[in-house]
Amino acid sequence: MLKGLPLTYNRDLQEDKECVFDAADTVRASLEVMAHAVASLEVDAAACLYAVSAPELLATDVADALVRAGLPFRKAHQVVGAAVRQAEEAGTRIDRLSRQAWENLAPGMGRVVEEVLEGSPVARLKRALQARGAVAGAPSLSGVQKELKQWKKRVQ
């Protein structure tokens, strides 16, 4: 504890900042490494497309659609979990389950699920991101574009 500042240089005032100095050094070194990593980054578009093609990425979106259609969230969560389990047991993916399979899990909701899972992987992902645009802090196309724009200004 110190009441006021001493009249002369006091090394004791820096001892509590040792961790801050170490953290600053670590951040500085990390930024240097990241600058080199980003500069030499090569994006494998095929690998990216493969990664986003997994329909299980949309499990939350299916549950959200079921909730919007009137199903309680707990039930929607159970339905999606059962569908994922059923698909795994059948050696398939949830977007390849039949409408009847979804109807058996959630009567009257087959079309709702089909709307979420229809189309190409990229189209499905874009729809999912657009649906999240109204939620603050959630990833959305407009939010990502806004952030990219702000960072481009800062970098230039």
LINRA-V704314 format. One line per field, one symbol per residue. ss: DSSP state (A for helix, B for strand, O for the rest). Layout:
ss=???
This chain:
ss=OOOOOOOOOOOAAAAOOAAAAAAAAAAAAAAAAAAAAAAOOOOOAAAAAAAAOOAAAAAAAAAAAAAAOOOOAAAAAAAAAAAAAAAAAAOOOAAAOOAAAAAAAOOOOAAAAAAAAOOOAAAAAAAAAAAAAAOOOOOOAAAAAAAAAAAAAAAO
